[in-house]
Amino acid sequence: MSAKIVIIDDETQIRRMLRIALKSEDYEVAEADSAEAGLALVARAQPDLVILDLGLPDMDGHQLLAELRGWSSVPVIVLSVRAGEREKVRALDVGAQDYVTKPFSIEELLARIRAALRDRLKPDVPALLDDGYLQVDLSRRLVRVAGREVELTPKEYAVLALLARSPNCVITQTQLLQEIWGPAHQKDTHYLRIIVSHLRQKLGDDPTEPKYIKTEAGVGYRLIFADSPA
């Protein structure tokens, strides 16, 4: 699976240009033309990166970024005609990873995207977890069991990837629900139970004595990898 990028920009021509450029690099692209639609799309699609215009029709981009940072750590590259230093500093302080001014070079933007995606993974966590049976490739969004690629839904992959970024560590139910479903669903633990059940089935993990996805009763879940740092 290639990296997924969400574009939030109300200019049709900009979205079209970005879509063509990103798809030529094998990125998966989704688009929104307003802040409200963009926030909903990020929550639903769980992208690897967001490209955000500040001048949206229904909400200033700074406000959108602040709301997004309340429940997601997805890298954000601001793409804006606002060239002032104050605008750039404000966006970076709110939580943007980078700031590119329109008009812009596609090649430069693609380089900044590659850099942001590299930084998405923790430097002390391998991009590839592989114990000979289960393989989770975070850089390629690819999961294999016994050498066979496993098709996961976006939510299933999002849960597995979040667990895989901190192997052998407990990730709380609240953190999983907030980052994947959004802050309004922090108590909807049945969502997690369903997704984890599906994941165990697809990974061939015995639900009565799971080898990989362990339940920490009342707390959260842990992805066990024997060769991963504890």
C-alpha positions as CSV (number, residue, x, y, z in Angstrom):
1,M,0.0,0.0,0.0
2,S,1.3,3.5,-0.9
3,A,1.2,6.5,1.5
4,K,-2.2,8.2,1.7
5,I,-2.3,12.0,1.4
6,V,-5.4,14.2,2.0
7,I,-5.5,17.6,0.2
8,I,-7.7,20.3,1.9
9,D,-7.9,23.2,-0.5
10,D,-10.9,25.1,-2.0
11,E,-9.1,25.8,-5.3
12,T,-10.1,23.2,-7.9
13,Q,-7.1,23.9,-10.1
14,I,-4.7,23.5,-7.2
15,R,-6.3,20.2,-6.2
16,R,-6.2,18.9,-9.7
17,M,-2.5,19.8,-10.1
18,L,-1.6,18.2,-6.8
19,R,-3.7,15.1,-7.5
20,I,-1.9,14.5,-10.9
21,A,1.6,15.1,-9.3
22,L,1.0,12.9,-6.3
23,K,-0.6,10.1,-8.2
24,S,2.4,10.1,-10.6
25,E,4.5,9.3,-7.5
26,D,2.1,6.5,-6.6
27,Y,0.6,8.2,-3.6
28,E,-3.1,7.6,-2.7
29,V,-5.0,10.9,-2.8
30,A,-8.2,12.1,-1.2
31,E,-9.5,15.7,-1.4
32,A,-11.8,18.1,0.4
33,D,-12.7,21.7,-0.5
34,S,-13.7,22.9,2.9
35,A,-12.5,22.7,6.5
36,E,-15.5,20.7,7.7
37,A,-15.2,18.2,4.9
38,G,-11.4,18.1,5.5
39,L,-11.7,17.2,9.1
40,A,-14.2,14.5,8.5
41,L,-12.1,13.1,5.7
42,V,-8.9,13.0,7.9
43,A,-10.9,11.2,10.6
44,R,-12.3,8.7,8.1
45,A,-9.3,8.1,5.9
46,Q,-6.5,8.2,8.5
47,P,-4.0,9.6,6.0
48,D,-0.2,9.6,6.4
49,L,0.0,13.3,5.5
50,V,-2.2,16.3,5.0
51,I,-1.7,19.2,2.6
52,L,-3.6,22.2,4.0
53,D,-4.6,25.6,2.5
54,L,-5.1,28.3,5.1
55,G,-7.7,30.3,3.1
56,L,-10.7,28.0,3.4
57,P,-14.3,29.2,2.9
58,D,-15.8,28.0,6.2
59,M,-12.9,28.2,8.7
60,D,-9.4,29.6,8.8
61,G,-6.7,27.0,8.3
62,H,-5.0,27.9,11.6
63,Q,-8.2,27.0,13.4
64,L,-8.6,23.7,11.5
65,L,-5.0,22.8,12.3
66,A,-5.6,23.5,16.0
67,E,-8.7,21.3,16.0
68,L,-6.9,18.6,14.1
69,R,-4.0,18.6,16.6
70,G,-6.6,17.9,19.4
71,W,-6.9,14.4,18.2
72,S,-4.4,13.6,15.5
73,S,-0.6,13.8,15.0
74,V,-0.7,13.3,11.2
75,P,2.0,15.5,9.5
76,V,0.6,18.6,7.9
77,I,2.2,20.7,5.2
78,V,0.6,24.1,4.8
79,L,0.3,25.3,1.3
80,S,-0.7,29.0,1.2
81,V,-0.5,32.3,-0.6
82,R,0.2,34.0,2.8
83,A,3.9,34.6,2.7
84,G,4.4,36.6,5.8
85,E,6.8,35.4,8.5
86,R,4.1,35.7,11.2
87,E,1.7,33.4,9.3
88,K,4.5,30.8,8.9
89,V,5.5,31.0,12.6
90,R,1.9,30.8,13.7
91,A,1.2,27.7,11.5
92,L,4.4,25.9,12.7
93,D,3.5,26.8,16.4
94,V,0.0,25.4,16.0
95,G,1.4,22.1,14.7
96,A,2.3,22.2,11.0
97,Q,5.4,20.3,10.0
98,D,6.2,22.5,7.0
99,Y,5.0,25.6,5.2
100,V,5.2,26.1,1.4
101,T,4.2,29.4,-0.2
102,K,2.1,29.6,-3.4
103,P,3.2,29.7,-6.2
104,F,5.4,26.7,-5.6
105,S,7.6,24.2,-7.3
106,I,6.1,20.7,-7.5
107,E,9.5,19.2,-7.2
108,E,10.2,21.1,-4.0
109,L,6.8,20.1,-2.6
110,L,7.4,16.5,-3.4
111,A,10.7,16.6,-1.7
112,R,9.1,18.1,1.4
113,I,6.4,15.5,1.3
114,R,9.1,12.7,1.2
115,A,10.8,14.3,4.2
116,A,7.6,14.6,6.2
117,L,6.7,11.0,5.5
118,R,10.2,9.8,6.6
119,D,9.7,11.6,9.9
120,R,6.3,10.0,10.4
121,L,7.9,6.9,11.8
122,K,9.8,7.1,15.1
123,P,13.5,6.8,14.5
124,D,13.8,4.0,17.1
125,V,11.0,1.9,15.6
126,P,11.8,-0.2,12.5
127,A,9.6,0.5,9.5
128,L,9.4,-3.2,9.0
129,L,8.4,-5.7,11.7
130,D,8.9,-9.3,10.6
131,D,9.1,-12.4,12.7
132,G,9.0,-14.9,9.8
133,Y,5.2,-15.3,10.0
134,L,3.7,-11.8,10.4
135,Q,5.2,-8.9,8.5
136,V,4.0,-5.3,9.0
137,D,5.7,-2.9,6.6
138,L,4.8,0.6,7.9
139,S,6.6,2.5,5.1
140,R,4.6,0.6,2.4
141,R,1.3,0.1,4.3
142,L,1.7,-3.6,3.6
143,V,0.8,-6.6,5.9
144,R,1.7,-10.2,5.1
145,V,0.9,-13.4,6.9
146,A,3.0,-16.5,6.0
147,G,4.2,-14.6,2.8
148,R,0.6,-13.8,1.7
149,E,-0.6,-10.2,1.5
150,V,-3.5,-9.5,3.8
151,E,-6.3,-7.1,2.8
152,L,-7.2,-4.8,5.7
153,T,-9.9,-2.1,5.9
154,P,-8.6,1.4,6.6
155,K,-9.7,1.2,10.2
156,E,-8.1,-2.3,10.6
157,Y,-4.8,-1.0,9.2
158,A,-4.9,2.2,11.3
159,V,-5.3,0.2,14.5
160,L,-2.6,-2.3,13.6
161,A,-0.2,0.5,12.5
162,L,-0.7,2.4,15.7
163,L,0.1,-0.7,17.7
164,A,3.1,-1.5,15.5
165,R,4.6,1.9,15.9
166,S,5.1,1.0,19.6
167,P,5.6,-2.8,19.6
168,N,5.3,-4.6,22.9
169,C,3.9,-1.4,24.5
170,V,0.3,-1.0,25.7
171,I,-1.7,1.5,23.7
172,T,-4.7,2.6,25.6
173,Q,-8.3,2.3,24.3
174,T,-8.7,6.1,24.7
175,Q,-5.6,6.8,22.5
176,L,-6.7,4.3,19.8
177,L,-10.3,5.7,19.7
178,Q,-9.2,9.3,19.8
179,E,-6.5,9.0,17.1
180,I,-8.5,6.7,14.7
181,W,-12.2,7.6,15.3
182,G,-11.8,11.1,16.8
183,P,-12.4,12.7,20.2
184,A,-16.2,12.2,20.0
185,H,-15.7,8.4,20.2
186,Q,-13.4,8.0,23.2
187,K,-16.0,5.8,25.0
188,D,-17.0,3.7,22.0
189,T,-14.9,0.7,23.0
190,H,-17.1,-1.7,21.1
191,Y,-15.6,-0.2,17.9
192,L,-12.2,-1.5,19.0
193,R,-13.4,-4.9,20.1
194,I,-14.9,-5.4,16.6
195,I,-11.8,-4.2,14.8
196,V,-9.4,-6.3,17.0
197,S,-11.6,-9.3,16.5
198,H,-11.4,-8.9,12.7
199,L,-7.6,-8.3,12.9
200,R,-7.0,-11.5,14.9
201,Q,-9.1,-13.4,12.4
202,K,-7.1,-12.1,9.4
203,L,-3.7,-12.5,11.1
204,G,-4.6,-16.1,12.1
205,D,-4.3,-15.1,15.8
206,D,-6.2,-17.4,18.2
207,P,-8.7,-15.2,20.0
208,T,-8.6,-17.4,23.2
209,E,-4.8,-17.2,23.4
210,P,-3.6,-14.5,21.0
211,K,0.0,-14.5,20.1
212,Y,0.2,-11.0,18.5
213,I,-2.6,-8.7,19.7
214,K,-2.9,-9.0,23.5
215,T,-5.7,-7.4,25.4
216,E,-4.8,-5.5,28.6
217,A,-8.1,-5.8,30.4
218,G,-9.7,-2.4,31.0
219,V,-6.6,-0.6,29.6
220,G,-5.9,-1.3,25.9
221,Y,-4.0,-3.5,23.6
222,R,-0.4,-4.5,22.9
223,L,1.2,-5.8,19.7
224,I,3.8,-8.5,20.6
225,F,6.9,-8.9,18.4
226,A,9.6,-11.1,19.8
227,D,12.4,-9.3,17.9
228,S,11.1,-5.8,18.6
229,P,12.6,-3.6,21.3
230,A,10.5,-3.7,24.5
